[in-house]
Amino acid sequence: MVMEVYGVMVSIVVPVYNVELYVAKCIDSVLEQSYDEWELVLIDDGSEDGSGEICDKYAKEDSRIKVIH
């Protein structure tokens, strides 16, 4: 059974810690979804690689993406 839901905001929360090699693929997979009523909250827990900077770059490009450092 496929249920179509419109007008419902979906929050996607992703923990981020030293995942520089993977975080862009994760974010891109959310951006490619056909449903567009969402917000993506990326929680960077003190990454020591470039993960936080990658998250910030995406947040500057799309207002639905929020980053918490």
C-alpha positions as CSV (number, residue, x, y, z in Angstrom):
1,M,0.0,0.0,0.0
2,V,1.4,3.4,-1.0
3,M,0.1,6.4,0.9
4,E,0.6,9.9,-0.5
5,V,1.0,12.5,2.2
6,Y,1.2,16.2,1.2
7,G,1.8,19.3,3.4
8,V,3.5,17.4,6.2
9,M,6.9,18.6,7.3
10,V,9.4,15.8,7.8
11,S,12.5,16.4,10.0
12,I,15.5,14.3,9.2
13,V,18.2,14.3,11.9
14,V,21.7,13.0,11.0
15,P,24.5,12.7,13.5
16,V,27.9,13.7,11.9
17,Y,31.2,12.8,13.4
18,N,34.4,12.4,11.2
19,V,32.4,11.2,8.1
20,E,34.1,13.5,5.6
21,L,34.1,10.7,3.0
22,Y,30.4,9.9,3.3
23,V,28.5,13.0,4.5
24,A,28.0,14.5,1.0
25,K,26.5,11.3,-0.3
26,C,24.1,11.2,2.6
27,I,23.0,14.8,2.1
28,D,22.7,14.3,-1.7
29,S,20.4,11.4,-1.1
30,V,18.1,13.6,0.9
31,L,18.2,16.3,-1.7
32,E,17.3,13.8,-4.5
33,Q,14.0,12.8,-2.8
34,S,10.8,13.6,-4.7
35,Y,9.1,14.8,-1.5
36,D,10.3,18.3,-0.7
37,E,8.5,19.2,2.6
38,W,11.5,18.4,4.8
39,E,14.2,19.9,6.9
40,L,17.6,18.2,7.3
41,V,19.3,18.8,10.7
42,L,23.0,17.8,10.7
43,I,24.4,17.5,14.2
44,D,28.2,17.8,14.0
45,D,29.6,16.5,17.2
46,G,33.1,18.0,17.0
47,S,34.4,16.4,13.9
48,E,38.1,16.7,13.4
49,D,38.0,16.2,9.7
50,G,36.2,18.3,7.1
51,S,32.7,17.0,7.8
52,G,31.5,20.3,9.5
53,E,32.7,22.4,6.6
54,I,30.9,20.2,4.1
55,C,27.7,20.5,6.1
56,D,28.1,24.2,6.3
57,K,28.5,24.4,2.5
58,Y,25.3,22.5,1.9
59,A,23.4,24.7,4.4
60,K,24.5,27.8,2.6
61,E,23.1,26.4,-0.6
62,D,19.7,25.1,0.7
63,S,17.7,26.8,3.5
64,R,16.1,23.5,4.4
65,I,19.4,22.3,5.8
66,K,20.5,23.3,9.3
67,V,23.8,22.5,11.0
68,I,24.4,22.4,14.7
69,H,28.1,22.4,15.8
